[in-house]
Amino acid sequence: FTGVISQHPEVRRVILYLIFASDGRPELRARLQQLYRSMRRLFMEGLKDVVADRQQRQQLATLVVAALDGIFLQWLVDPDAIDLKALHEQVQRLTVLVTTSVRSLARKPRRRTRG
């Protein structure tokens, strides 16, 4: 994905333009909503084996998509300051770390606290 974006930045620019142009255009807004729902669904599917709780998967997917949007916005504004390849590698490392942590937490019995 980062390869496509770095070679074809117009893809992100078009999406950004469409987001602003969708104000007052419900058909365009609906298509963009569909695009973002698809992206979140893709990430949710990838988390299925790691995060059992659907709501937690949905929240994590939303965070990932939002982070990617922020990274690409920064890259569009200042491409020399953002190393997409290095960030992609960091995201992969973070994914392994989160996956390992979530699996570890899932195996531990929960303690009940008295309140």
Protein Blocks (a to p, Z undefined) as FASTA:
>chain_A
ZZmmmmmmmlmmmmmmmmmmmgopaklmmmmmmmmmmmmmmmmmmmmmmmmblklmmmmm
mmmmmmmmmmmmmmmmmmmlpcfklmmmmmmmmmmmmmmmmmmmmmpccddddZZ
